[in-house]
Amino acid sequence: MHLSDFKIPDLFLPKDADRIPIKSITSDSRQSSQDCMFIAIKGINRDGHDYIDEAISGGASNILVDCKYKEAKKFPVTKAKNVRKALALISAIYYNSQPNTVAAVTGTNGKTSVCSFLNQIWKINKFKSASLGTLGLKSNPKLKFSKNIQSNLTTLDPVNLHSCISELKLQGVNRLALEASSHGLEQHRLDGVKISLACFTNLSHDHLDYHKSIENYKNQKFRLFKELLQDGGTAVINIDDKYGKELSHFLKDRNINIITYGKSKEATWRVDEILDIDDYKTIKVSISKKKFVISTALNSNFQVFNGIAAAALAVASGVSLDHSLYALPNIITPDGRMQELTSFKGAKIYIDFCHTPDALKNVLKEKNTNKGRVFLVIGCGGNRDTKKRKMIGEIASKYSYKSIITDDNPRDESPKKIRAEILNGVLKNKNNLIEIQDRKKAIKKALEEAEISDVVIIAGKGHEKFQIYKEQKIPHNDFDFCKSLIIHGDH
């Protein structure tokens, strides 16, 4: 491949572009190799333009820079008005194979579950498929990849994303469920992906440290539907969410199909009733004037709606309505999403990734019944939105019998300061928030106090395998730790 093969808008190629070989692309100067194209991106903490010399020393044949950059060297330089977008589109051309059906799921909460459920429905219906996001790559059947694509990003960087989806296609995978984070959308990581299905789950307070306002956060989510969803594609939208309702009205002039879901009478996939039978959910749902009753192994109302969203996406992808709905009894929650255990004293334990005020409130309200008490173990991440910490404390205080405030991933912040900001949310006339720094001790304390009929919710970290303190990653997984306590009968 040569530089002249990258024909995209607002890309300004140097002379003799047809003679400049491109054998790989990277935005990491440490990965520069002979005849690679190095893309210099200005990030929050580092500026790729500072590493151009290193990339050239590594063998780069061309450098892509921002139009405003003044190059001083006599070296073939390509310029772009939007370097991040150019990187994604270049990656799509370089890795030019994609699954026939790509479904992208966005929203504050529920992305991982919807993608997992959709992938499971495809698997049950004998399709070769995959999901990609927070939990990494999950494929049916399990595939061997040339490189490890696990990442701490919900949405991979464009080079790794396009490399991954190209390899999926080459290995026969034609259906992909993809998590689309607001960061990934704003940074153009998904540009160039041929998205034929898109889903909006909800939008609430999160990532405002990065997006600065709920309006900007919303606009990045909406970008998936306004710009990236292909003409003739299908949007699946939670119409119970006020932003989902706004989105569905906004998209009426686009040449796409719109499927709405929720409790609303206007929903095309309407959830009429959710019944609790032996702690699991049975759904009554109306679709196209037909009524269905479906038993599931799901243990929370919000997972019911994630399951319905996945089923709607499956139908839009070509699975029959009956085959999609009747796969729901066989889907299971992914790691760290309302994962369930029973304590040595008989209390129900739920491990969940919920780390936003809205998600935490939904879990606590649903499990706060007259059957027993609700115990909560939670912290907040460092170097993240600080405004939600007091909100988390208020919700914990209001909807739990007792909450133990502990460490999540403090990163570069003071753990004590983070805990104090959560504790500031305790409601007047209530003293049901206590502080235990050590997460293992906090979990053990909750399990020791909770009796039969009580509920313990361990929130915030979900599937994660580590706690992060500055540069140190300490092995810890909430589910595995609880399981070890139960097995050994520690009490």
N, C-alpha and C positions, 0 to 999 in steps of 0.2 A: 504494500500500500504506500501511496505517496501523499504528500501534504495537499496536493491539488484535489484529492478525492473528497476532502472535507468541504463540501459546498453547502454552507448554511448561512442564513441571514446575518448581517452585521458582523461578518468575519472578514478581516482584511489580510489577505495572504501576501507574503513577500514575492519578489521576482523569482522565477525559476522554481516555483512551488512544485511543478511536475517532476523535478529532478531531486527533490528532498525526500529520502525514504523515511517512513514511519513504521517502526517494528513493534512499538508499544507506546502506551500513554500513561502518564502518572502526574499526580499533583504533589507527590512526596519526593523531594530531591534525593533522599537516601535510596530510593528505588530506581534512580536514573541508570540507564544502561545504553549500550551502543544503539544509536539511531532512534532513541525514544523521543517523544514529544513531551516536554515539561510544561505543565499549566501552572502559572504563578497566581495563586489565589490569596487575596488579602482577607485574613480571618479576624476573629475577635482578639486573639492573643498573639498571633504571628502573621507575618506578611511573606507570602511565597516569593515576592520580588527580591527579598533579601537572600534567597537561596539559589539564585540563577547561576552564579559562578559554580556552585557545587554541582548543579544539574549538568552544566556544560562539561565540567571535569569528568562527570560520570558517563559522558558519551552522547548527550542529547543532540539531536540533529536540528531541533527547532524549539523555540520558546513561545508560548502563548501568554500575552500580557494584556493588561488593561489599556484601553486607548490613551489614557492620560499618562502612561508610563513613558519616560524619556530614556530610550536605550542609548548607552554610550559605546557599546561594542559593535564591531562589524561582524554581526552574526545574524542569520536569518530569523527574523522575529515576526510572529503573527499577532495581530491585535484584534480585540473584540470589545464591543460596547458593554456586554455583560459576560464576564469571563466564566462565572458559574454555569450560566445557561449554555454557553458555548461548549464547556467541558462535557455537559450531559449529552448534547446533540452529537458531539464528536465521538463520545463513547458509544452512542447508539449506532453510528455508522461503522465504527471499528468492530464492535461486537454485533453483527448484523442479523442475528437470529433471535426470535422471540416466540414464546408460546402463543398459540392462536387466540386464547382467551386469557386476558389479564384483568383481574378484579382488584381495585385499589380501595382500601377501607380507611376512612379518616374519622376523627372525633376525639373528644377529650378522653373518654372512657370507652372500652369495649372493642378496640381495634384487634387486639390479640385474639380474643375469644371468637369474634366473627370470622376472622381468617382461619382459625383452627377448625371451627364448626363447618365452614364451607369446604375446607380441604377434606374433612371427615365424610361429609355428604358425597363428595366426588368419589372418595375411596369406596364407600359403601356401594356406589353405583358403578364400580369397576372402571373408573377413569384413572389414568396415570396423571397425577397432579402433585402440587406442592403449595406450601405456604411459607412466607418469608417475612420476618419482622423481629420483634423483641426477643422471641425465643429461638432465633436463628432460622435455619432451613429445616423444614419437615416435609419429606417427600414420600409419595406412594408409587412404587415401592422405594425402599431406601436406596439411595444412589451413592456411588463413589465419586467424589469430586477431586479435581486436580489440586485444589487448595482449600484450606479451611476458611469458610466465609462467616464464621461466628463473629459477632460485633456487639459493642455496647450501644450501638445506634439502632433506633427503631427502623429507620430507613437508611440503607447503606449509602455510601458515597457513590457518585455516578459510575466511576470506573468499575468498582467491585459489583455494583448492582447490575450493570449491563453485562459484565463478564459472567455473572451468576445466571441471569435469565437466559443468556445465549447458550450456556452449557446445559441448562435444563432442557431447552428445546432440542439441542443436539442429542440428548439422552432420551428423547421421546416424550417429554412432559409437555402437554399442550394446554394445561389449565393451571393458572397460578393465582393465588390469593396473596396480596401484597399490602403491608401496613404503610400508610402514608401519614407521616408525622407533620405537624405544622412547620417544624424546623426544616424538614426535608423538602416541603413544598415551597417555602420561602427561598431556600437555597437552590432551587431548581434541580434537586437530585433526581426527580422522577421525569423530568423533561426528556422526550425521546422514547419513553415507554408507550407502547400502543395499548392504551387503557380502553377497554370496551365496556367495562362495568365499574361503577363507582358507588360507594356506600357512605352515608353520613349517619353516625350513631347519635351524637349529642355534642353540646359545647357548653362548658362551664369554666370557672376560674382555674387557670393553670398557665404556666410559662409566661406570666406577664412580666417577669424579670427580663425576658428576651424580647417579647413582642410589644411591650410597653402599654398596650391598651387592648381591651377586649375586642374593639373594632378591628384592629390590625390582625389580631389572632383569628378572628372570624374570617377576615378577607383571605388569609392564607389557606384556611380550610376550604373556603368556597372556590379558590383557584383550581382545585382538582376538577370541579364540575364546569367551571366557566371556560377553562383553557386546555386542560389535559384530557378530559373525557372525549373520545372520538365522536364525530357526527354519527348518528344512527345507534349509538350506544345506549346503555340503560343506567339511570340513577336510581338507587334505592335509598329512601330518606325516612328517618324517624320524624314523623309529623307531630308527635307529642312534644318535641323540643321546639321552643319558640324560634330558634335559629333554623331548625329544619323546616319549619313552616315557611319562614322567610325565603329559604333556599328554593323550596318547591315552587313558590310563586315566581321567583326570579328566573327560573329555568324554563318557564312555559314557552318562551319564544325560541328556545334552542331546539335543533333537530335531534332530539333524544327521546327515549321512552322514560317515563317517570313512574316508579312504583313507590307508594308510601306505606308505612307500617306504623302500628301503635294502637292505643286504646281509642283514639279519636274516631268518631263516626265517619269522618272524611277519608280515613285510611283505606287504601285498596286491599291491604292485608291487615284485617282488624282483629286484635286480641280481645275477645268478648269477656273472658273470665280466666283466672288462674286459680286452680284448686290445689290445696296442700293435701297430699295423700302419702302417709308414712314419710313425712319430711321431704318429699319430692314433688315436683310440679306436674300437674296435668293441665293441658291448655285447651280452651275452647276458642276456635278461631274461624273467622268468616273471610272467604276469598272468592270474589266473582260470584256472589250470591250462593255459594256453597258453604256448608258448615262442616267443620272437622273437630274431632276430639282426639287429642294426642297425649299419651302418657310419656314422661321423660325421666331421665336420671339427673335432671338439673335441680339444684337446691336453692335457687334464688330467683326472684322475679326479673332482675335485670338480665340474668343469663337467658331467661325465656325470650326476651326481646332480641338479644343477640342471636339466639337460635333462629328466630323468625326472620331476622335480617339475612342470615346465611342461607336459609331455605329460599327466600325470595331471589337472592343472587344466583343460587343454583338453578332455579327455574329460568331466569334470564340467560343463563349460560347454556340452556338446552336440555336440562334434566326435566322430566315430566313433573307436574304438580304432585301427583300421588307419590312418585318415587322420592321426591324431595322431602315432603312432609313426613312420610313414613320412615325416613332415615333418622328423624329427630329422636325417637326413643333410644337409639343406639349411639348417640354422640356423648362424649364425656368432656368435662371441663379440662382445659390445658393446665400445665403446671403453674401453681401460684395463683390460680383464679378460683376462689372458693373451694380450694382443695380441702377435703374433709377427713377428720380423724375423730376418734372417741377417746377421751382421757381415761386415766386409770381410775378416776372416780365416776366415770360415766357421763361427763360433760361433752357436748359437741364442740369440736375445735374446727375453725375455718381459717385457712391461710389464704390471704388475698392481697393482691398488689395495690389495692385502693390507697391512693396517696393524695387525692384531691378532695376538697371539702364536700363536693357534691357526691362523689362515689362513696366516701365514708358515711355520709348521712344516709344514703340509700341502704347500705348494708346494715347499719345500726338500727334504723327504723324498722326494717323488715324483721330482724331477729329479736327486736325488743318486744316480746309478747308477754302474756301473763303466765306462761309456762315456767319461766325461771329467770334468773338474773343474767345480764350481759356484762362480761368482762372484756376489756380492750387493751391490747398492747400496741403502742404506736410511737413513732418518732417522725422527724422530718429531715429531708436531705439538706446537706450544706451546699453552698454556692448555687442555690436555687431560689425561686420566688419566696421571699420572706413574708409577704403579706398574708399568705395562707396559713401561717403557723398559728396565729391567734384564732383564726377561724376553725382550724382543726381542733384546738383546745376547747372552744365553745361547743362544737358538735359532740366531742367526746364527753364533755361534762353533762350535756343535755340528754344524750341518748344511751348512756351506759350506766350500769350500777357502779362500776369502778373502772377507771382507766389508769394504766401504768405507762407513764411517759418515759421513753427510753431512747437509745441512739438508733438512728437509721444509718445513713452514710454521711457523716459530718463533713467529709472531704477536708477543705482547707479552713473551715470555720470552727469556732469553739463549740464543742458538743454541749457544754454547760449553758452557753448563751442560747443555743437552739432550743434546748429543753425549757429554759426559762421563758422564752417567747411563746411556746405552746402553753405552758402553765398559766400565762397571763390571760388565757381564754376561759379559765374556770368561771362558772356562773356564780352570781351572788347567792349566799345561803347554801352553797354546796361545797363539799370538800372531798369529792370523789376522784380527784386526780392526784396520784402519787408519783414520785420520781425514783426510778432505779436505772442508773446509767448502763450497767451491763445488760445487754439484750437477753442473754441466756438466763440470767437471774430473774429478769422481768418476766420472761415466758414461764419459767419454773414457778414463780410466785403466783401467777394467774392460774396455772394448772393445779396448784396445791389448794387454792381457795375455792375453785369452781366445783360444785357438786352435780349430781345427776339432775337433769332438766335444765341446767345452766348452759350458757353459750360462751365460748372464748373466741374472740376474733383477734387474730394476729395480723396486723395490717402494715402495708407500706412497701415491703420488700418482695413478697410473692416468691417468684422463681429464683431470685438472685442467690448466688453462691458465695458472695463475699460481703463484708462490711469494709468501707473505705474510710480510713483515717489518714488524711494528708496523702503521702505517697505509699502508705501501707495498705495492702489488701489482706484482710483477715478472713480465713475460710469460715463461712457460716451460712446455713440454709435453714429457714424457719421450719419447714416441713420435716426435714431430716432430723433436726434437733428434737422436735416434738415427738417424732416417731421413736427416737432413741430413749427418751424419757418414759414413754409408754411401755416399750419393750422391757426396759430394765425395772419398771415399776417404781421410779424415783418419786418419792412423795414425803 
